[in-house]
Amino acid sequence: MELVSPSGVDTHRLAPGVLARLPKDVQLPAYDRSVQRSGIVHFGIGAFHRAHQAVYTDDAMASGDRDWAIVGVSLRSPSVRNQLAPQAGLYSIIERSAKGEGVRIAGAVRDVLVGGIQPTEIVGAIASPDTRILSFTVTEKGYHRTLDGSLDLNDPAIAADLTDVAMPQTIYGFIRAGLAQRRAQGLPGLTLVSCDNLTSNGLVLDQCLHTFLDAADKPLAAWFAGECACPSTMVDRIVPATTEPDLAGLAKRLGARDEAAVVTEPFRQWVIEDRFATARPRWEIGGAQFVTDVHSHELAKLRLLNGAHSALAYLGLMAGHRFVHESIADSGIGPIVKRLMRVEAAATLRKMAPFHAEAYCDRLISRFENPRLPHSLAQIAMDGSQKIPQRWLAVLTDNAASGRSCPAILNALSSWVLYVRGDRFAVSDPLAPKLRALWETAGGEGIVTALFGSGGLFSKYWTAKSHELAALVTYLVSLQARGA
């Protein structure tokens, strides 16, 4: 049954009945949605998923693949369901380049379920014989890990899911309940595909889920290990938050309102470890790459694109900018970020062959400079404590082993340290209270040691030497005095 609003489809909104009268230059779903069953359950059905994995699935079904429609899951907020329900799951993808704009209607999403409201339906979707893939874009914090990378069994939500099977709160609780039903029904296992920016994201998901299941249901943990697969992936597409002017301009173009539209760039990339428990869509039709080892691809993306993004965010916010294209154009920030990419991060990728870091960086800078794709620095700055270990601290550690200095990363890192003090910006980060408390107890001169010195909060990832701590303090003092 297709997703509809309680009172039926709103004729003033994008909906199946509107498609025939859309402008001819708008690309429509090239398949019959009514005969497609759901083969994928996706957790975290935000803008990125709708602009990335759902598009690859849309392409596969347009080329003849059957029964890969997506059931989206929002763990907490009903906002995405409320956007998509009156539209029967349809939404627009606005692709913007320096040369112009194109619009495509995607039809891969069939339903959206909300965790706190429809737990039974979500578990049922996982346990359905039609489902073969679970996928995830729940951000780094959705994995509920400690700073050492293991599952945090003391997290209140994890602890609750270990005891309350009926009302799961996390991905682990839902997966446990769904897999238990599959095992009881004699159904095969699933492929669990993480699409989050984590090093070895498939391995992270596998290990955390096994830890959870081992604590909750040891026989199920053994079944999971034998029947399921967790391939690693690398995903890349810039997807800024959609604004009201975006929606208003689209409504004028379509002649119908689309509350679920996403805005993105033409570029997209998806590299997937070719390790599946059962069948999969032909995502390669849309350009996905299937490889035996994703590690080199994800390392390049995390350290070059994501590392540069974080530097642009924190340095740019300190300088009073709002968007990526403004930050990269700043004569004080641009050279720092380019050095971070071309020199410091690239130096740790030299053993990757064949990989042309200079060409990769050129393309990234061109993408960052696109003024038609205003990407919010505040959006990128969220959850920094979960991101900087992979994006910056690992680069510092690798360079230190070869005796190389990283002034650009230290400069960017100092801007994050000042940012999380919380006196200039509203900090959205799972460690925000702890970081602010460290600032209050350690003070301006002690904060860098408390974070990165021996025994510091992040010392597991990188322990700064005395001259690096001194450099961080110097950058921090300079930032406080005159901004980025």
The 8 nearest C-alpha neighbors of each residue, nearest first, counted from 0:
[[1, 2, 109, 33, 110, 3, 36, 34],
 [2, 0, 109, 87, 3, 110, 33, 88],
 [1, 3, 87, 110, 84, 109, 88, 0],
 [4, 2, 84, 87, 85, 7, 8, 1],
 [3, 5, 85, 84, 7, 6, 8, 2],
 [6, 4, 7, 3, 85, 84, 8, 2],
 [7, 5, 4, 8, 3, 9, 85, 84],
 [8, 6, 4, 5, 3, 9, 85, 84],
 [7, 9, 85, 4, 3, 10, 86, 14],
 [8, 10, 12, 11, 85, 7, 86, 14],
 [11, 9, 12, 8, 14, 13, 17, 16],
 [12, 10, 9, 255, 256, 13, 254, 14],
 [13, 11, 256, 255, 10, 9, 257, 14],
 [12, 14, 257, 86, 255, 256, 17, 11],
 [15, 13, 86, 17, 16, 87, 12, 89],
 [16, 14, 17, 18, 87, 13, 86, 89],
 [17, 15, 14, 18, 19, 10, 13, 20],
 [16, 18, 14, 15, 19, 20, 13, 21],
 [17, 19, 21, 20, 15, 16, 14, 27],
 [20, 18, 17, 21, 16, 15, 22, 23],
 [19, 21, 18, 17, 22, 23, 16, 253],
 [20, 22, 18, 253, 19, 23, 17, 25],
 [23, 21, 24, 25, 20, 253, 252, 19],
 [22, 24, 25, 21, 26, 20, 19, 27],
 [23, 25, 22, 26, 102, 101, 21, 103],
 [26, 24, 102, 23, 103, 22, 27, 21],
 [25, 27, 103, 104, 24, 102, 28, 23],
 [26, 28, 104, 29, 103, 25, 105, 18],
 [29, 27, 30, 106, 105, 104, 61, 26],
 [30, 28, 61, 27, 31, 60, 62, 58],
 [31, 29, 61, 28, 32, 60, 63, 62],
 [30, 32, 33, 34, 35, 29, 28, 61],
 [33, 31, 35, 34, 30, 106, 107, 28],
 [32, 34, 31, 35, 1, 36, 0, 30],
 [35, 33, 32, 31, 36, 66, 65, 30],
 [36, 34, 66, 32, 33, 65, 68, 37],
 [35, 37, 66, 68, 34, 67, 38, 129],
 [38, 36, 68, 67, 69, 66, 39, 129],
 [37, 39, 130, 67, 129, 131, 66, 68],
 [40, 38, 69, 132, 130, 133, 37, 67],
 [41, 39, 70, 133, 69, 71, 134, 132],
 [40, 42, 134, 71, 135, 133, 72, 70],
 [43, 41, 72, 135, 44, 71, 134, 73],
 [44, 42, 137, 136, 73, 45, 72, 135],
 [45, 43, 71, 48, 42, 72, 73, 41],
 [44, 46, 47, 43, 48, 49, 79, 136],
 [45, 47, 49, 48, 261, 50, 44, 238],
 [48, 46, 50, 49, 45, 238, 51, 44],
 [47, 49, 51, 52, 50, 46, 45, 44],
 [48, 50, 53, 46, 47, 51, 45, 52],
 [51, 49, 47, 48, 54, 46, 261, 92],
 [50, 52, 48, 54, 53, 49, 47, 55],
 [53, 51, 55, 54, 48, 56, 49, 50],
 [52, 54, 56, 49, 55, 51, 48, 57],
 [55, 53, 57, 56, 51, 52, 50, 58],
 [54, 56, 58, 285, 52, 57, 282, 53],
 [55, 57, 53, 59, 54, 58, 282, 60],
 [56, 58, 54, 107, 60, 55, 59, 53],
 [59, 57, 61, 55, 56, 60, 285, 54],
 [60, 58, 56, 62, 61, 281, 57, 64],
 [59, 61, 64, 63, 62, 57, 58, 65],
 [60, 62, 29, 58, 30, 59, 63, 57],
 [63, 61, 59, 60, 64, 58, 284, 29],
 [62, 64, 60, 61, 65, 59, 30, 58],
 [65, 63, 60, 59, 62, 280, 66, 61],
 [64, 66, 67, 60, 35, 63, 36, 68],
 [65, 67, 36, 35, 37, 38, 68, 64],
 [66, 68, 38, 37, 65, 39, 69, 36],
 [69, 67, 37, 107, 38, 66, 108, 36],
 [70, 68, 108, 39, 37, 109, 40, 107],
 [69, 71, 40, 110, 109, 111, 41, 39],
 [72, 70, 111, 41, 44, 40, 69, 110],
 [73, 71, 42, 112, 111, 113, 41, 43],
 [72, 74, 113, 43, 75, 114, 44, 76],
 [73, 75, 114, 113, 72, 76, 115, 43],
 [76, 74, 114, 73, 115, 113, 77, 168],
 [75, 77, 78, 73, 74, 113, 79, 114],
 [76, 78, 80, 79, 113, 81, 75, 73],
 [79, 77, 81, 80, 76, 82, 73, 83],
 [80, 78, 82, 81, 77, 83, 259, 45],
 [81, 79, 83, 77, 111, 82, 78, 84],
 [80, 82, 78, 79, 84, 83, 77, 85],
 [83, 81, 79, 259, 258, 80, 84, 78],
 [82, 84, 88, 86, 80, 81, 85, 259],
 [83, 85, 3, 4, 86, 87, 81, 80],
 [86, 84, 4, 8, 3, 9, 87, 83],
 [87, 85, 14, 83, 88, 84, 13, 89],
 [88, 86, 2, 3, 84, 89, 85, 14],
 [87, 89, 83, 86, 108, 109, 84, 2],
 [90, 88, 106, 86, 87, 105, 14, 83],
 [89, 91, 260, 259, 104, 105, 257, 88],
 [92, 90, 104, 260, 103, 105, 93, 261],
 [91, 93, 261, 103, 102, 260, 262, 104],
 [92, 94, 262, 102, 101, 263, 261, 91],
 [95, 93, 263, 264, 101, 100, 265, 262],
 [96, 94, 100, 264, 99, 263, 371, 93],
 [95, 97, 98, 99, 264, 100, 371, 265],
 [96, 98, 99, 369, 371, 95, 370, 100],
 [99, 97, 96, 100, 95, 371, 369, 101],
 [98, 100, 96, 97, 95, 101, 94, 371],
 [101, 99, 95, 94, 96, 93, 102, 98],
 [100, 102, 94, 93, 95, 103, 99, 25],
 [103, 101, 93, 25, 92, 94, 91, 26],
 [102, 104, 26, 92, 25, 91, 27, 105],
 [105, 103, 91, 27, 90, 26, 92, 28],
 [106, 104, 90, 89, 28, 107, 91, 103],
 [105, 107, 89, 108, 28, 57, 104, 88],
 [106, 108, 68, 57, 69, 105, 53, 109],
 [109, 107, 69, 88, 106, 68, 110, 70],
 [108, 110, 69, 88, 70, 1, 68, 2],
 [109, 111, 70, 2, 108, 71, 88, 112],
 [112, 110, 71, 80, 72, 70, 113, 109],
 [113, 111, 72, 117, 71, 73, 121, 114],
 [114, 112, 73, 116, 117, 74, 72, 115],
 [115, 113, 74, 118, 116, 75, 117, 73],
 [114, 116, 113, 75, 117, 118, 74, 168],
 [115, 117, 113, 114, 118, 112, 75, 77],
 [118, 116, 120, 113, 119, 114, 115, 112],
 [119, 117, 121, 114, 120, 116, 166, 122],
 [118, 120, 122, 121, 117, 123, 165, 166],
 [119, 121, 123, 117, 118, 122, 124, 112],
 [122, 120, 124, 118, 123, 119, 117, 125],
 [123, 121, 177, 125, 119, 124, 120, 173],
 [122, 124, 120, 126, 121, 125, 127, 119],
 [123, 125, 121, 127, 126, 122, 120, 40],
 [126, 124, 177, 122, 123, 127, 130, 121],
 [125, 127, 177, 123, 181, 124, 180, 122],
 [126, 128, 124, 129, 130, 125, 123, 181],
 [127, 129, 130, 126, 186, 131, 181, 187],
 [130, 128, 127, 38, 37, 131, 36, 66],
 [131, 129, 38, 127, 128, 39, 132, 125],
 [130, 132, 189, 38, 39, 129, 190, 277],
 [131, 133, 39, 190, 189, 191, 130, 134],
 [134, 132, 191, 40, 41, 39, 192, 190],
 [135, 133, 192, 41, 191, 193, 42, 132],
 [134, 136, 42, 193, 41, 194, 137, 43],
 [137, 135, 43, 195, 194, 138, 42, 193],
 [136, 138, 141, 43, 135, 42, 139, 195],
 [139, 137, 141, 140, 195, 136, 196, 142],
 [138, 140, 141, 142, 385, 195, 137, 197],
 [139, 141, 142, 138, 143, 385, 144, 429],
 [140, 142, 137, 139, 138, 143, 169, 170],
 [141, 143, 140, 144, 139, 150, 204, 137],
 [144, 142, 141, 140, 151, 150, 145, 154],
 [145, 143, 150, 151, 149, 148, 142, 146],
 [144, 146, 151, 148, 147, 149, 150, 143],
 [145, 147, 148, 144, 457, 149, 459, 456],
 [146, 148, 145, 149, 459, 144, 460, 150],
 [149, 147, 145, 144, 146, 150, 203, 151],
 [150, 148, 144, 145, 147, 151, 207, 146],
 [151, 149, 144, 207, 152, 143, 145, 148],
 [152, 150, 144, 145, 153, 154, 143, 149],
 [151, 153, 154, 157, 150, 158, 211, 155],
 [154, 152, 151, 158, 155, 157, 156, 150],
 [153, 155, 157, 151, 152, 156, 158, 143],
 [156, 154, 158, 157, 159, 153, 152, 160],
 [155, 157, 159, 158, 154, 168, 160, 169],
 [158, 156, 160, 154, 159, 155, 152, 161],
 [157, 159, 155, 161, 156, 160, 153, 154],
 [158, 160, 156, 157, 161, 162, 163, 155],
 [161, 159, 157, 163, 172, 162, 167, 158],
 [160, 162, 158, 159, 215, 163, 157, 172],
 [161, 163, 160, 159, 164, 158, 215, 157],
 [164, 162, 160, 165, 159, 161, 166, 167],
 [163, 165, 166, 167, 160, 162, 176, 172],
 [164, 166, 163, 167, 118, 119, 176, 160],
 [165, 167, 164, 163, 118, 168, 115, 160],
 [168, 166, 172, 160, 173, 169, 164, 165],
 [167, 169, 156, 172, 160, 166, 170, 114],
 [170, 168, 171, 172, 167, 173, 156, 157],
 [169, 171, 173, 172, 174, 168, 42, 141],
 [172, 170, 174, 169, 173, 175, 208, 211],
 [171, 173, 167, 160, 175, 169, 174, 170],
 [174, 172, 176, 170, 175, 171, 167, 122],
 [175, 173, 171, 177, 176, 172, 178, 170],
 [174, 176, 172, 178, 173, 177, 171, 179],
 [175, 177, 179, 173, 174, 178, 122, 172],
 [178, 176, 122, 126, 125, 174, 180, 179],
 [177, 179, 181, 175, 180, 176, 174, 182],
 [178, 180, 182, 176, 177, 181, 175, 183],
 [181, 179, 183, 177, 178, 182, 126, 184],
 [182, 180, 178, 186, 126, 184, 183, 179],
 [181, 183, 185, 179, 184, 180, 186, 178],
 [182, 184, 180, 181, 185, 179, 186, 178],
 [185, 183, 181, 182, 186, 180, 126, 179],
 [184, 186, 182, 183, 181, 187, 180, 188],
 [187, 185, 181, 184, 182, 188, 128, 183],
 [188, 186, 185, 226, 189, 181, 182, 277],
 [189, 187, 226, 227, 276, 186, 190, 223],
 [190, 188, 227, 131, 132, 276, 191, 228],
 [189, 191, 228, 132, 276, 275, 227, 229],
 [192, 190, 133, 229, 134, 132, 228, 189],
 [191, 193, 134, 229, 230, 133, 190, 135],
 [192, 194, 135, 134, 195, 201, 200, 191],
 [193, 195, 136, 135, 232, 234, 192, 233],
 [196, 194, 136, 193, 138, 197, 139, 200],
 [197, 195, 198, 194, 139, 301, 200, 138],
 [198, 196, 200, 195, 199, 139, 389, 203],
 [197, 199, 200, 297, 196, 389, 298, 294],
 [200, 198, 202, 201, 231, 197, 203, 294],
 [199, 201, 197, 203, 231, 198, 202, 193],
 [202, 200, 231, 230, 229, 204, 203, 199],
 [201, 203, 205, 199, 204, 200, 206, 231],
 [204, 202, 200, 206, 201, 205, 207, 199],
 [205, 203, 201, 207, 202, 206, 208, 200],
 [204, 206, 202, 208, 203, 207, 229, 209],
 [205, 207, 209, 203, 208, 204, 202, 210],
 [208, 206, 210, 150, 204, 209, 205, 203],
 [207, 209, 211, 205, 210, 206, 204, 212],
 [208, 210, 212, 206, 211, 207, 213, 220],
 [211, 209, 207, 213, 208, 212, 206, 214],
 [212, 210, 208, 214, 209, 213, 215, 207],
 [213, 211, 215, 220, 209, 216, 214, 210],
 [212, 214, 217, 210, 220, 211, 215, 216],
 [213, 215, 211, 212, 216, 210, 217, 161],
 [214, 216, 212, 213, 161, 211, 217, 162],
 [217, 215, 212, 219, 213, 218, 214, 220],
 [216, 218, 213, 220, 219, 212, 221, 215],
 [219, 217, 221, 220, 216, 222, 213, 212],
 [218, 220, 222, 221, 216, 217, 223, 212],
 [221, 219, 217, 212, 223, 213, 218, 222],
 [220, 222, 224, 218, 219, 223, 225, 217],
 [223, 221, 219, 225, 220, 224, 226, 218],
 [224, 222, 220, 226, 227, 221, 225, 219],
 [225, 223, 221, 222, 226, 227, 220, 209],
 [224, 226, 222, 223, 227, 221, 188, 228],
 [225, 227, 188, 223, 222, 224, 187, 276],
 [228, 226, 188, 189, 223, 276, 190, 224],
 [227, 229, 190, 276, 275, 191, 230, 189],
 [230, 228, 191, 201, 192, 205, 190, 231],
 [231, 229, 201, 272, 274, 192, 228, 232],
 [230, 232, 201, 200, 272, 199, 271, 293],
 [233, 231, 271, 270, 194, 272, 293, 234],
 [232, 234, 270, 297, 269, 271, 296, 194],
 [235, 233, 269, 268, 194, 232, 270, 236],
 [236, 234, 268, 267, 269, 233, 237, 300],
 [235, 237, 267, 238, 266, 268, 234, 51],
 [236, 238, 263, 264, 239, 235, 374, 47],
 [237, 239, 263, 47, 262, 236, 240, 46],
 [240, 238, 374, 241, 237, 262, 375, 263],
 [239, 241, 242, 238, 374, 262, 375, 46],
 [240, 242, 261, 262, 245, 239, 243, 260],
 [243, 241, 245, 244, 240, 246, 247, 239],
 [242, 244, 246, 245, 247, 241, 248, 258],
 [245, 243, 247, 246, 242, 248, 241, 249],
 [246, 244, 242, 243, 248, 247, 249, 241],
 [247, 245, 243, 249, 244, 248, 250, 242],
 [246, 248, 244, 250, 249, 245, 243, 251],
 [247, 249, 251, 245, 250, 246, 244, 252],
 [248, 250, 252, 246, 251, 247, 253, 245],
 [251, 249, 256, 255, 247, 253, 252, 254],
 [250, 252, 248, 249, 254, 253, 247, 255],
 [251, 253, 249, 250, 254, 248, 22, 255],
 [254, 252, 250, 255, 251, 21, 249, 22],
 [253, 255, 250, 251, 252, 256, 21, 249],
 [256, 254, 250, 12, 253, 13, 11, 257],
 [255, 257, 12, 250, 13, 11, 258, 254],
 [258, 256, 13, 259, 260, 12, 90, 255],
 [257, 259, 82, 260, 256, 246, 83, 90],
 [260, 258, 82, 90, 257, 83, 261, 91],
 [261, 259, 91, 90, 257, 258, 92, 262],
 [262, 260, 92, 46, 241, 93, 91, 50],
 [263, 261, 93, 241, 92, 238, 94, 239],
 [262, 264, 238, 94, 237, 93, 95, 261],
 [263, 265, 94, 95, 266, 96, 237, 236],
 [264, 266, 94, 267, 95, 96, 263, 236],
 [267, 265, 264, 236, 268, 237, 235, 263],
 [268, 266, 236, 235, 265, 269, 51, 264],
 [269, 267, 235, 234, 287, 236, 270, 266],
 [268, 270, 234, 287, 233, 288, 271, 235],
 [269, 271, 288, 233, 232, 287, 289, 234],
 [272, 270, 232, 289, 273, 288, 290, 231],
 [271, 273, 290, 230, 231, 291, 274, 289],
 [272, 274, 289, 290, 291, 271, 275, 230],
 [275, 273, 230, 272, 228, 276, 229, 291],
 [276, 274, 277, 190, 228, 273, 230, 278],
 [275, 277, 190, 228, 227, 189, 188, 226],
 [276, 278, 275, 131, 279, 189, 190, 188],
 [279, 277, 131, 275, 280, 276, 132, 190],
 [278, 280, 281, 277, 275, 131, 132, 282],
 [281, 279, 282, 59, 64, 67, 56, 278],
 [280, 282, 283, 59, 284, 279, 64, 56],
 [281, 283, 284, 55, 280, 287, 285, 59],
 [282, 284, 287, 286, 285, 281, 288, 289],
 [285, 283, 282, 286, 281, 59, 58, 287],
 [286, 284, 55, 283, 58, 282, 287, 59],
 [285, 287, 283, 284, 288, 282, 268, 269],
 [288, 286, 283, 269, 282, 270, 285, 268],
 [287, 289, 270, 271, 283, 269, 290, 286],
 [288, 290, 271, 273, 272, 270, 287, 291],
 [291, 289, 272, 292, 273, 271, 288, 293],
 [290, 292, 272, 273, 293, 289, 274, 271],
 [293, 291, 290, 294, 272, 295, 231, 271],
 [294, 292, 296, 295, 272, 297, 232, 231],
 [293, 295, 297, 296, 292, 298, 199, 198],
 [294, 296, 298, 297, 293, 299, 351, 292],
 [297, 295, 299, 293, 298, 294, 300, 233],
 [296, 298, 300, 233, 294, 299, 295, 301],
 [299, 297, 295, 301, 300, 296, 302, 294],
 [300, 298, 296, 302, 297, 301, 303, 295],
 [299, 301, 297, 304, 303, 298, 302, 296],
 [302, 300, 305, 298, 390, 299, 303, 297],
 [303, 301, 306, 390, 299, 300, 344, 305],
 [302, 304, 340, 306, 300, 299, 307, 301],
 [303, 305, 300, 307, 306, 301, 308, 302],
 [306, 304, 301, 308, 307, 303, 302, 309],
 [307, 305, 390, 302, 303, 309, 308, 304],
 [306, 308, 310, 304, 305, 309, 303, 336],
 [307, 309, 305, 311, 306, 310, 304, 312],
 [308, 310, 312, 306, 311, 307, 305, 313],
 [311, 309, 307, 411, 312, 308, 313, 314],
 [310, 312, 308, 315, 309, 314, 326, 313],
 [311, 313, 376, 309, 315, 310, 380, 314],
 [312, 314, 316, 315, 310, 414, 415, 311],
 [315, 313, 317, 311, 483, 316, 312, 414],
 [316, 314, 326, 318, 320, 312, 311, 317],
 [315, 317, 319, 313, 320, 318, 314, 312],
 [316, 318, 314, 315, 319, 483, 482, 313],
 [319, 317, 315, 483, 316, 482, 320, 314],
 [318, 320, 316, 317, 315, 321, 482, 483],
 [321, 319, 315, 316, 318, 322, 326, 325],
 [322, 320, 376, 375, 316, 319, 325, 323],
 [321, 323, 375, 374, 376, 325, 324, 373],
 [324, 322, 326, 325, 374, 376, 367, 327],
 [323, 325, 368, 327, 326, 367, 322, 370],
 [326, 324, 328, 323, 322, 327, 320, 329],
 [325, 327, 315, 323, 329, 328, 324, 311],
 [326, 328, 333, 324, 329, 325, 323, 332],
 [329, 327, 325, 326, 333, 330, 324, 368],
 [330, 328, 332, 326, 331, 327, 333, 325],
 [331, 329, 333, 332, 328, 334, 327, 326],
 [330, 332, 329, 333, 334, 335, 483, 328],
 [333, 331, 329, 335, 334, 330, 336, 327],
 [332, 334, 327, 336, 335, 329, 330, 328],
 [335, 333, 337, 336, 332, 338, 331, 330],
 [336, 334, 338, 407, 332, 333, 337, 339],
 [335, 337, 339, 333, 338, 334, 307, 340],
 [338, 336, 334, 340, 339, 335, 341, 333],
 [337, 339, 341, 342, 335, 340, 336, 334],
 [340, 338, 336, 343, 407, 337, 342, 344],
 [339, 341, 344, 337, 303, 338, 342, 345],
 [342, 340, 338, 345, 337, 339, 343, 344],
 [343, 341, 338, 345, 340, 346, 339, 344],
 [342, 344, 339, 346, 345, 405, 340, 341],
 [345, 343, 340, 346, 347, 302, 339, 342],
 [344, 346, 348, 341, 347, 342, 343, 340],
 [347, 345, 344, 343, 348, 349, 342, 398],
 [346, 348, 345, 344, 349, 397, 398, 394],
 [349, 347, 345, 346, 350, 351, 299, 344],
 [350, 348, 351, 346, 347, 345, 352, 354],
 [351, 349, 348, 352, 347, 354, 353, 346],
 [352, 350, 349, 348, 354, 353, 295, 355],
 [353, 351, 354, 350, 349, 355, 348, 295],
 [352, 354, 351, 355, 350, 349, 356, 295],
 [355, 353, 352, 351, 356, 349, 348, 359],
 [354, 356, 357, 358, 359, 353, 352, 360],
 [355, 357, 359, 358, 354, 360, 345, 341],
 [356, 358, 360, 359, 355, 361, 341, 345],
 [357, 359, 361, 360, 356, 355, 362, 363],
 [358, 360, 356, 362, 357, 361, 355, 363],
 [361, 359, 363, 357, 362, 358, 356, 364],
 [362, 360, 358, 364, 363, 359, 357, 365],
 [361, 363, 365, 359, 360, 364, 366, 358],
 [364, 362, 360, 366, 365, 361, 367, 359],
 [363, 365, 367, 361, 366, 362, 368, 360],
 [364, 366, 362, 368, 363, 367, 361, 369],
 [365, 367, 363, 364, 368, 369, 362, 264],
 [368, 366, 364, 365, 324, 369, 363, 323],
 [367, 369, 324, 365, 366, 370, 364, 327],
 [368, 370, 371, 366, 367, 372, 97, 324],
 [371, 369, 372, 324, 373, 368, 97, 325],
 [370, 372, 369, 373, 95, 97, 96, 99],
 [371, 373, 370, 369, 374, 95, 263, 239],
 [374, 372, 322, 370, 371, 375, 323, 239],
 [375, 373, 239, 322, 323, 372, 376, 240],
 [374, 376, 322, 378, 377, 321, 373, 323],
 [377, 375, 312, 379, 322, 378, 321, 380],
 [376, 378, 380, 375, 379, 381, 312, 321],
 [377, 379, 375, 376, 380, 381, 374, 240],
 [378, 380, 376, 377, 381, 312, 309, 375],
 [381, 379, 377, 378, 312, 383, 376, 309],
 [380, 382, 427, 379, 383, 378, 428, 377],
 [383, 381, 428, 384, 385, 427, 429, 380],
 [382, 384, 386, 385, 381, 387, 380, 428],
 [385, 383, 386, 382, 387, 430, 428, 388],
 [384, 386, 383, 382, 139, 387, 140, 388],
 [387, 385, 383, 384, 388, 389, 390, 382],
 [386, 388, 390, 391, 389, 384, 383, 392],
 [389, 387, 392, 386, 390, 391, 393, 460],
 [390, 388, 387, 393, 386, 391, 392, 301],
 [389, 391, 306, 387, 302, 301, 388, 386],
 [392, 390, 387, 394, 393, 388, 389, 306],
 [391, 393, 388, 395, 394, 461, 460, 387],
 [392, 394, 396, 395, 389, 391, 388, 397],
 [395, 393, 397, 391, 392, 396, 398, 344],
 [394, 396, 392, 398, 393, 397, 399, 391],
 [395, 397, 393, 399, 394, 398, 461, 392],
 [398, 396, 394, 400, 399, 395, 393, 347],
 [397, 399, 403, 395, 401, 400, 396, 394],
 [398, 400, 402, 396, 401, 397, 403, 395],
 [401, 399, 397, 398, 402, 396, 403, 395],
 [402, 400, 398, 399, 403, 397, 396, 404],
 [401, 403, 399, 400, 398, 404, 397, 396],
 [402, 404, 398, 399, 401, 405, 400, 343],
 [403, 405, 406, 402, 398, 399, 343, 395],
 [406, 404, 407, 408, 343, 409, 403, 395],
 [407, 405, 409, 408, 410, 404, 470, 339],
 [406, 408, 410, 339, 335, 409, 405, 411],
 [409, 407, 411, 410, 405, 406, 412, 339],
 [410, 408, 412, 406, 407, 411, 471, 413],
 [409, 411, 407, 413, 408, 412, 474, 406],
 [412, 410, 408, 310, 414, 413, 409, 314],
 [413, 411, 409, 415, 414, 410, 408, 416],
 [412, 414, 416, 410, 475, 415, 411, 471],
 [415, 413, 417, 411, 412, 416, 313, 314],
 [414, 416, 418, 412, 413, 417, 313, 419],
 [417, 415, 413, 414, 418, 419, 412, 420],
 [418, 416, 414, 415, 420, 419, 413, 475],
 [417, 419, 415, 420, 416, 414, 421, 424],
 [420, 418, 421, 416, 417, 415, 426, 434],
 [421, 419, 435, 417, 418, 422, 438, 416],
 [422, 420, 419, 424, 423, 426, 425, 418],
 [421, 423, 420, 424, 425, 418, 419, 417],
 [424, 422, 421, 425, 418, 420, 317, 426],
 [425, 423, 421, 426, 422, 418, 419, 420],
 [424, 426, 421, 427, 423, 422, 419, 418],
 [425, 427, 424, 421, 428, 419, 431, 381],
 [428, 426, 381, 382, 425, 431, 429, 380],
 [427, 429, 382, 431, 430, 426, 381, 383],
 [428, 430, 431, 382, 427, 140, 384, 432],
 [431, 429, 433, 428, 432, 434, 384, 382],
 [430, 432, 428, 434, 433, 429, 435, 426],
 [433, 431, 435, 434, 430, 436, 429, 428],
 [434, 432, 436, 430, 435, 431, 437, 438],
 [435, 433, 437, 431, 436, 432, 430, 438],
 [434, 436, 438, 432, 420, 437, 433, 431],
 [437, 435, 439, 433, 438, 434, 432, 440],
 [438, 436, 434, 440, 439, 435, 441, 433],
 [437, 439, 435, 442, 441, 436, 440, 446],
 [438, 440, 436, 437, 442, 441, 435, 420],
 [439, 441, 437, 438, 442, 436, 446, 445],
 [442, 440, 445, 446, 438, 437, 439, 443],
 [443, 441, 438, 445, 444, 439, 446, 440],
 [442, 444, 446, 445, 441, 438, 447, 472],
 [445, 443, 442, 446, 472, 447, 441, 448],
 [444, 446, 441, 442, 448, 447, 443, 449],
 [445, 447, 449, 441, 448, 443, 442, 438],
 [448, 446, 450, 449, 445, 451, 468, 452],
 [449, 447, 452, 451, 450, 445, 446, 455],
 [450, 448, 455, 446, 447, 452, 451, 445],
 [449, 451, 455, 456, 447, 448, 457, 452],
 [452, 450, 455, 448, 458, 462, 457, 463],
 [453, 451, 448, 455, 462, 463, 449, 454],
 [452, 454, 455, 462, 458, 451, 448, 463],
 [455, 453, 458, 452, 456, 451, 449, 457],
 [456, 454, 450, 449, 451, 452, 458, 453],
 [455, 457, 450, 458, 449, 451, 454, 459],
 [458, 456, 459, 451, 455, 450, 460, 461],
 [459, 457, 462, 461, 455, 451, 460, 456],
 [460, 458, 457, 461, 147, 462, 456, 146],
 [459, 461, 458, 457, 392, 388, 393, 462],
 [462, 460, 458, 392, 396, 459, 463, 457],
 [463, 461, 458, 451, 452, 453, 464, 460],
 [462, 464, 452, 467, 451, 468, 461, 465],
 [465, 463, 467, 466, 468, 462, 452, 469],
 [464, 466, 468, 467, 469, 463, 452, 470],
 [465, 467, 469, 468, 464, 470, 463, 471],
 [468, 466, 470, 464, 469, 465, 463, 471],
 [467, 469, 471, 465, 470, 466, 463, 464],
 [470, 468, 466, 472, 467, 471, 465, 473],
 [471, 469, 467, 473, 472, 468, 466, 474],
 [470, 472, 468, 474, 473, 469, 413, 475],
 [471, 473, 475, 469, 470, 474, 476, 468],
 [472, 474, 470, 476, 475, 471, 469, 477],
 [475, 473, 477, 471, 472, 476, 410, 478],
 [474, 476, 472, 478, 413, 477, 473, 471],
 [477, 475, 479, 473, 478, 474, 472, 480],
 [478, 476, 474, 480, 475, 479, 481, 473],
 [479, 477, 482, 475, 480, 481, 476, 483],
 [478, 480, 476, 477, 481, 482, 475, 417],
 [479, 481, 477, 478, 476, 482, 475, 483],
 [482, 480, 478, 479, 477, 483, 476, 318],
 [481, 483, 478, 318, 317, 479, 480, 477],
 [482, 318, 314, 478, 317, 481, 315, 332]]
